[in-house]
Amino acid sequence: MRNSFRHLDFKARDRLEALQRAGHLQTEIAEVLGVNKSTVSRELAKRKMLTGEYRANNAEQKAQVKRSRSKFQGMKIEKYPWLRKHIISELKQYQAPDGIAGRMKEEQWPIRVSGDAIYRWLRSVYGQQYCQFLCTKRCRKKPQTNSPERHLIPNLVSIHALPPDPGWVAEGDTFLSPKKASKTAGVLVGWRDSRLLKGELVKSLRPTHTTRVLKKLGTEYALDVLVLDQGGENREHEQFGMPTYFCDPASPRQKPFIERVSDFVEDGSGPRALICEKLDRKSLEKIEVLNHKYRKTLRYRSANEVAREYGILKANY
């Protein structure tokens, strides 16, 4: 069993210096200070000056510097090169830190780190260069903006009328590229059960374009019910070919997956991160990156794996 110990403070070091100058032996000094003689021996050996003399002021300064560096950010990751190499490899495949940590826990790695530890490492000087592999290329969440103005939807059916067993439920949303970047927009649909994301770029957010994309997605994938917000681009919902339910005004929390994508909240890589730059083909590639991420809600499997299992996605996709 390991013996209890305590760190020497400045008062103890000052007494140690005085006792040593008076010619006392290390065993006598240890008895006066109430510590083991090995503690005194190590203190004199490690904290002495270049001249070989022991001074309490210099020893205290050296001890404080060493203690401040003993628990640096990413200490465990930097300690094990193979662990660091694995985390970097997963980050380069655009896996989220929480997904990497959860996968290691699910596979019962003998030595592993948490998602928070990976984030602390990424924010430190040791891992900042790898923040570029996060979907948003930043370590902090993007601040939320105010909800846009809602439009009247003809023959609107409230989400509160959603049946208890509706089948495969998907949530939809639309995104507009910044005006300074381009005039393109996007339509995105996410399945609640499998966390699968599918989308397509459109020229604008006119209802004609939205209708075309949603009809296409409803044909290619298993989709029984669609949940949308009350945006003007959804006015032609009766032509989607599937039952459509609408959230209350200014209530994005009623379709949390597509608005927030709970698996990506810690690293800010939700669908809205897809439009932080110009919408183009790379945006669709980012959607597939999200589909390959390990999800805690899916027991650290990817959305594509679960969608194939459920029959939402074709097995050869």
Secondary structure, 3 states (H helix, E strand, C coil): CCCCCCCCCHHHHHHHHHHHHCCCCHHHHHHHHCCCHHHHHHHHHHHCCCCCCCCHHHHHHHHHHHHHCCCCCCHHHHHCHHHHHHHHHHHHCCCCHHHHHHHHHHCCCCCCCCHHHHHHHHHCCCCHHHHHHCCCCCCCCCCCCCCCCCCCCCCCCEHHHCCCCCCCEEEEEEEECCCCCCCCEEEEEEECCCCCEEEEEECCCCHHHHHHHHHHHHHHCCCCEEEECCCHHHCCHHHCCCCEEECCCCCHHHCHHHHHCHHHCCCCCCHHHHHCCCCCHHHHHHHHHHHCCCEHHHCCECHHHHHHHHCCCCCCC
